[in-house]
Amino acid sequence: MFNSAAATAVSLFCVGAVFGQSPAPSSAPTSSSPTLAKSAAPLPSATPTTDQIINSLGEADLQAAVSLLKANFTSPDAVTDTELNRATLTGLLVRMPGGLMLLPSREAGAAEPSSPFYSEVFESHIGYLRLGELNSGNLKELDRKLQEFGQKKIDGLIIDLRASNARDFASAADFAKRFCPKGKALFSVGKPSARQARQFTSDRDPVFQGLIVVLTDADTSGGAEALAAVLKLYNRALIVGQPTAGRAVEYSDQSLPSGKVLRVASGEAVLPDGQSLFPGGVKPDLPVEMPAIEKRQIFQQSAERGMAPFVYETERPHLNEAALIAGTNPELDIADAQRRLRSRPSQPPRDTVLQRALDVVTSLEIYQKH
């Protein structure tokens, strides 16, 4: 795992990238222009949105609005109790994304096909693990690969959770135990109907204790979100990619008289420090955008081609130790990059999230060596 000095280096790197630009000139008056400052007109307040207005209404306002609608709407027969109830459910589905879902049948709510486990080694010492569905089969694959990585002296690990989900938090805890310290509380899952939350604790020594980077996006959901959070908490893992789905919950499927199903979030995962992962999810330390359709296409093709073709280009010089020591970054040579782009045929999609993670691992390892 990378130490506090390395983490500070990454923070300073990110801050420098943001604030190293020339500041835009300010049009605000300075203290040397008191007359101008006094005469400046106040900025008009922004018009509140419909959501903001609705959220500001109290119980009395809401009841009055419905009564006035029934009494004054041009088609009173349209404002029936059924329509009001339908509008209520529609609004709740919009206002509670991930917390409430309406399914046409129980069959439609069945689990999606399991995402497979995948692994690869980059640059002979960086392990890449795409965990897929957090189930028992993929857990066995993880154990086998971690043992193999130990024999190969892998010192950096990229854990890809961009195709991972788990409605079973016990399975998510089993994956976390391979990396988190023994005896540490991982997370708990509490329900309003239960007297006590279920606690998940690591009961074994971790198999890998080196540098970890975790990849996430909106397809990272359920127990996989809890796994990403505890890796950051105990392994100081850097999160790269996009925010997770914000669905680190257990669902309860409730049948409706018509046979349709109302899926309700009935329990939520909470970290040892009391932080809930619902509905906010896990935010990346290093945001990197990537279209979901390209990512899924790459994952499908990687079974036959591996991930390297989607990370490295033949003519693309990538960040390395020599470049860092020289204070250069070949990847930022925009003019050459544009020239190469114009002179070559169309290229396969690039996994920009994994590319960035590999560059981060390289940077941190070089920093630790020096």
Wavefront OBJ file of the C-alpha trace (Angstrom):
o trace
v 0.000 0.000 0.000
v 1.272 3.464 -0.689
v 2.251 5.542 2.295
v 1.122 9.004 3.371
v 4.007 10.686 1.535
v 2.985 9.052 -1.724
v -0.636 9.994 -1.165
v 0.463 13.586 -0.540
v 2.434 13.533 -3.769
v -0.618 12.484 -5.743
v -2.724 15.174 -4.062
v -0.161 17.844 -4.873
v 0.056 16.564 -8.433
v -3.725 16.838 -8.876
v -3.884 20.260 -7.216
v -1.032 21.519 -9.342
v -2.751 20.344 -12.488
v -5.846 22.324 -11.560
v -4.332 25.470 -10.098
v -1.240 25.628 -12.283
v -3.227 27.393 -14.988
v -3.096 31.143 -15.324
v -5.967 32.652 -13.352
v -8.644 34.458 -15.292
v -8.631 38.227 -14.771
v -11.169 39.298 -12.204
v -13.710 41.971 -12.917
v -14.435 42.551 -9.239
v -13.543 46.028 -7.896
v -10.492 46.298 -5.673
v -10.121 48.147 -2.414
v -8.547 51.043 -4.318
v -11.914 51.794 -5.959
v -14.319 52.404 -3.046
v -16.726 54.543 -5.074
v -17.033 51.938 -7.782
v -17.565 49.184 -5.217
v -20.415 51.070 -3.545
v -22.184 51.856 -6.807
v -22.125 48.303 -8.125
v -25.658 46.902 -8.315
v -26.287 43.607 -6.483
v -26.493 40.544 -8.674
v -30.050 39.385 -9.261
v -30.971 36.161 -7.499
v -31.396 33.087 -9.678
v -34.941 31.958 -10.367
v -35.654 28.847 -8.292
v -36.339 25.638 -10.176
v -39.581 23.696 -9.911
v -37.823 21.088 -7.749
v -36.565 23.775 -5.394
v -40.041 25.270 -5.083
v -41.618 21.859 -4.429
v -38.981 21.002 -1.836
v -39.718 24.264 -0.046
v -43.426 23.459 0.386
v -44.607 22.382 3.814
v -47.394 19.926 4.625
v -50.038 22.694 4.675
v -48.911 23.962 1.243
v -49.037 20.465 -0.263
v -52.526 19.727 1.049
v -53.772 23.142 -0.093
v -52.256 22.666 -3.562
v -54.080 19.352 -4.062
v -57.387 20.799 -2.801
v -57.061 23.844 -5.068
v -56.226 21.611 -8.019
v -59.330 19.485 -7.468
v -61.552 22.578 -7.152
v -60.163 24.680 -10.012
v -58.711 22.386 -12.694
v -60.572 22.662 -16.004
v -61.170 18.871 -16.116
v -62.068 17.876 -12.555
v -62.753 14.276 -13.591
v -59.038 13.938 -14.448
v -57.953 14.711 -10.879
v -59.085 11.449 -9.334
v -57.600 9.638 -6.363
v -56.185 7.071 -8.788
v -54.398 9.768 -10.783
v -53.104 11.393 -7.601
v -51.792 8.052 -6.338
v -50.210 7.357 -9.714
v -48.547 10.772 -9.630
v -47.320 10.104 -6.100
v -45.680 6.818 -7.117
v -44.206 8.408 -10.241
v -42.698 11.178 -8.153
v -41.252 8.765 -5.607
v -39.621 6.695 -8.350
v -37.967 9.864 -9.670
v -36.990 11.233 -6.272
v -35.613 7.933 -4.954
v -33.369 6.568 -7.728
v -31.972 3.238 -6.672
v -34.185 3.154 -3.597
v -37.419 2.261 -5.338
v -38.065 0.338 -8.548
v -41.206 -0.900 -10.279
v -40.854 -4.191 -12.171
v -43.365 -5.810 -14.557
v -42.926 -9.236 -12.917
v -40.688 -11.256 -10.611
v -39.025 -12.809 -13.651
v -38.022 -9.343 -14.863
v -36.377 -8.699 -11.514
v -34.217 -11.821 -11.665
v -30.454 -11.386 -11.346
v -28.573 -10.404 -14.492
v -26.073 -12.854 -16.040
v -22.937 -13.148 -13.953
v -19.956 -11.078 -15.100
v -16.831 -13.246 -15.436
v -13.546 -12.842 -13.603
v -10.586 -11.610 -15.651
v -6.918 -10.988 -14.880
v -3.754 -9.806 -16.611
v -0.248 -8.605 -15.765
v 1.090 -5.314 -17.106
v 4.765 -4.407 -17.344
v 5.667 -7.655 -15.535
v 4.820 -6.335 -12.057
v 1.373 -4.681 -12.076
v -1.527 -7.053 -11.563
v -4.938 -6.307 -13.070
v -8.025 -7.986 -11.607
v -11.510 -7.465 -13.010
v -13.572 -9.155 -10.325
v -16.889 -9.351 -12.165
v -19.854 -10.566 -10.122
v -18.922 -10.906 -6.446
v -19.887 -14.566 -6.135
v -18.256 -17.761 -4.862
v -16.919 -18.815 -8.258
v -15.134 -15.534 -8.867
v -13.859 -15.554 -5.274
v -12.074 -18.840 -5.983
v -10.572 -17.291 -9.118
v -9.400 -14.331 -7.041
v -7.692 -16.625 -4.506
v -5.946 -18.514 -7.293
v -4.714 -15.340 -8.980
v -3.529 -13.710 -5.751
v -1.436 -16.787 -5.022
v -0.027 -16.649 -8.558
v 0.676 -12.925 -8.252
v 2.556 -13.566 -5.031
v 4.882 -15.962 -6.847
v 5.412 -13.401 -9.614
v 6.362 -10.642 -7.133
v 3.503 -8.384 -8.197
v 3.892 -5.143 -6.217
v 0.991 -3.087 -7.591
v -2.619 -4.097 -8.034
v -5.441 -2.561 -10.098
v -8.829 -3.877 -8.969
v -11.474 -3.190 -11.613
v -15.003 -3.040 -10.178
v -16.609 -1.487 -13.258
v -18.468 -4.725 -13.985
v -19.089 -5.727 -10.371
v -22.249 -5.870 -8.315
v -23.492 -7.976 -5.426
v -26.849 -8.026 -3.675
v -25.267 -10.388 -1.129
v -23.128 -8.289 1.209
v -21.645 -11.405 2.817
v -19.991 -12.181 -0.523
v -18.681 -8.624 -0.759
v -17.190 -8.997 2.721
v -15.425 -12.228 1.658
v -13.718 -10.351 -1.174
v -12.717 -7.523 1.182
v -11.127 -9.959 3.632
v -8.465 -10.807 1.033
v -7.103 -7.264 1.387
v -8.188 -5.729 4.709
v -6.462 -6.222 8.095
v -7.654 -9.051 10.322
v -9.996 -7.981 13.112
v -11.156 -4.783 11.399
v -14.861 -4.013 11.010
v -15.651 -3.831 7.297
v -19.209 -2.507 7.189
v -22.653 -3.167 8.596
v -26.067 -3.588 6.985
v -28.968 -2.218 8.962
v -32.723 -2.415 8.434
v -35.395 -0.344 10.174
v -37.253 -3.561 10.982
v -34.210 -5.215 12.593
v -33.158 -4.561 16.183
v -29.472 -4.762 15.377
v -27.460 -4.253 12.204
v -25.494 -7.167 10.742
v -21.792 -6.587 11.248
v -19.134 -7.833 8.822
v -15.572 -8.125 10.148
v -12.369 -9.404 8.578
v -11.417 -12.694 10.237
v -8.264 -13.516 8.262
v -4.926 -12.032 7.342
v -4.850 -10.199 4.006
v -3.276 -11.958 1.033
v -2.055 -8.791 -0.666
v -0.767 -5.678 1.119
v 0.866 -3.677 -1.666
v -0.216 -0.641 -3.678
v -3.887 -0.811 -4.749
v -5.838 1.303 -7.249
v -9.578 0.682 -7.660
v -11.576 1.419 -10.823
v -15.281 2.314 -10.479
v -18.175 3.720 -12.480
v -21.973 3.699 -12.520
v -21.989 -0.082 -13.115
v -20.295 -0.592 -9.733
v -23.253 -1.310 -7.479
v -24.449 -3.047 -4.338
v -21.788 -4.887 -2.371
v -19.119 -3.813 -4.871
v -19.581 -0.237 -3.637
v -18.946 -1.374 -0.075
v -15.840 -3.234 -1.261
v -14.471 -0.109 -2.972
v -15.129 1.960 0.163
v -13.351 -0.400 2.576
v -10.353 -0.773 0.235
v -10.023 2.987 0.354
v -10.519 3.022 4.126
v -8.030 0.311 5.123
v -5.683 0.022 2.125
v -5.654 3.707 1.230
v -6.581 2.605 -2.266
v -6.916 5.371 -4.826
v -10.313 5.368 -6.579
v -10.092 6.151 -10.317
v -13.001 6.510 -12.730
v -16.541 7.690 -12.070
v -18.969 7.635 -9.097
v -20.570 4.327 -8.223
v -24.287 3.632 -8.647
v -25.323 4.644 -5.124
v -27.213 1.382 -4.577
v -25.300 -0.177 -1.678
v -28.547 -1.551 -0.288
v -30.461 -4.766 0.236
v -33.764 -4.898 -1.628
v -37.093 -6.364 -0.646
v -39.430 -7.371 -3.482
v -43.079 -6.705 -2.686
v -45.777 -8.198 -4.927
v -48.625 -5.978 -6.113
v -52.167 -7.357 -6.754
v -51.574 -7.235 -10.544
v -48.436 -9.376 -10.295
v -46.077 -6.459 -10.763
v -43.301 -6.013 -8.207
v -42.307 -3.034 -6.098
v -38.623 -3.359 -5.230
v -37.822 -1.357 -2.107
v -34.443 -0.606 -0.526
v -34.944 -2.126 2.929
v -31.372 -2.091 4.296
v -28.263 -0.011 3.646
v -24.526 -0.565 4.004
v -22.775 1.671 6.520
v -19.004 2.030 7.009
v -17.357 1.717 10.452
v -17.192 5.518 10.737
v -20.979 5.739 10.320
v -20.893 6.885 6.693
v -23.735 5.523 4.583
v -23.081 4.641 0.946
v -26.722 5.178 -0.062
v -27.636 7.122 -2.098
v -24.359 9.019 -2.583
v -22.199 6.035 -3.538
v -18.398 6.210 -3.697
v -16.775 9.203 -5.384
v -13.490 8.822 -7.289
v -10.291 10.470 -6.072
v -9.257 10.860 -9.693
v -12.275 11.375 -11.998
v -11.851 9.966 -15.509
v -14.727 9.968 -18.003
v -15.327 7.028 -20.330
v -18.460 6.085 -22.308
v -20.099 2.998 -20.819
v -20.741 1.495 -24.251
v -17.022 1.606 -25.098
v -16.091 0.038 -21.770
v -18.524 -2.852 -22.261
v -17.280 -3.393 -25.800
v -13.701 -3.579 -24.536
v -14.623 -6.006 -21.755
v -16.335 -8.310 -24.249
v -13.347 -8.326 -26.592
v -10.745 -8.675 -23.847
v -11.575 -12.363 -23.349
v -9.910 -13.081 -26.706
v -7.538 -10.135 -27.149
v -6.550 -9.229 -23.594
v -6.615 -5.674 -22.231
v -3.220 -4.536 -23.545
v -4.504 -3.604 -27.055
v -7.010 -1.252 -25.412
v -4.381 0.405 -23.228
v -1.194 0.676 -25.275
v -0.714 1.993 -28.804
v 2.310 1.025 -30.875
v 3.219 4.646 -31.576
v 1.994 5.995 -28.242
v 4.900 6.670 -25.837
v 3.527 6.180 -22.350
v 4.605 7.575 -19.006
v 7.695 5.814 -17.654
v 10.493 6.293 -15.139
v 12.844 7.963 -17.615
v 10.212 10.517 -18.582
v 9.398 11.316 -14.969
v 13.047 11.794 -14.023
v 13.496 14.062 -17.054
v 10.438 16.053 -16.015
v 8.549 15.285 -19.221
v 5.374 13.419 -20.106
v 5.249 12.039 -23.663
v 1.487 11.652 -23.397
v 1.038 15.423 -23.204
v 2.749 16.141 -26.513
v -0.481 17.312 -28.097
v 0.954 18.328 -31.470
v 2.547 14.924 -32.074
v -0.569 13.159 -30.828
v -2.754 15.070 -33.277
v -0.339 14.379 -36.148
v -0.330 10.645 -35.382
v -4.115 10.647 -35.176
v -4.464 12.194 -38.635
v -1.967 9.832 -40.265
v -3.282 6.480 -39.035
v -6.463 4.513 -39.688
v -9.222 4.289 -37.107
v -8.071 2.730 -33.862
v -9.910 0.431 -31.444
v -11.498 2.066 -28.382
v -9.189 2.968 -25.512
v -9.752 2.210 -21.856
v -8.786 5.663 -20.646
v -9.600 4.771 -17.024
v -7.202 1.832 -16.980
v -4.572 3.902 -18.817
v -4.746 6.570 -16.124
v -4.579 3.956 -13.350
v -1.434 2.423 -14.841
v 0.177 5.857 -15.039
v -0.731 6.510 -11.387
v 0.791 3.195 -10.261
v 3.963 3.947 -12.217
v 4.204 7.438 -10.711
v 3.689 6.246 -7.128
v 6.195 3.417 -7.418
v 8.846 5.735 -8.855
v 8.127 8.266 -6.092
v 8.573 5.612 -3.397
v 11.877 4.489 -4.877
v 13.261 8.013 -4.688
l 1 2 3 4 5 6 7 8 9 10 11 12 13 14 15 16 17 18 19 20 21 22 23 24 25 26 27 28 29 30 31 32 33 34 35 36 37 38 39 40 41 42 43 44 45 46 47 48 49 50 51 52 53 54 55 56 57 58 59 60 61 62 63 64 65 66 67 68 69 70 71 72 73 74 75 76 77 78 79 80 81 82 83 84 85 86 87 88 89 90 91 92 93 94 95 96 97 98 99 100 101 102 103 104 105 106 107 108 109 110 111 112 113 114 115 116 117 118 119 120 121 122 123 124 125 126 127 128 129 130 131 132 133 134 135 136 137 138 139 140 141 142 143 144 145 146 147 148 149 150 151 152 153 154 155 156 157 158 159 160 161 162 163 164 165 166 167 168 169 170 171 172 173 174 175 176 177 178 179 180 181 182 183 184 185 186 187 188 189 190 191 192 193 194 195 196 197 198 199 200 201 202 203 204 205 206 207 208 209 210 211 212 213 214 215 216 217 218 219 220 221 222 223 224 225 226 227 228 229 230 231 232 233 234 235 236 237 238 239 240 241 242 243 244 245 246 247 248 249 250 251 252 253 254 255 256 257 258 259 260 261 262 263 264 265 266 267 268 269 270 271 272 273 274 275 276 277 278 279 280 281 282 283 284 285 286 287 288 289 290 291 292 293 294 295 296 297 298 299 300 301 302 303 304 305 306 307 308 309 310 311 312 313 314 315 316 317 318 319 320 321 322 323 324 325 326 327 328 329 330 331 332 333 334 335 336 337 338 339 340 341 342 343 344 345 346 347 348 349 350 351 352 353 354 355 356 357 358 359 360 361 362 363 364 365 366 367 368 369 370
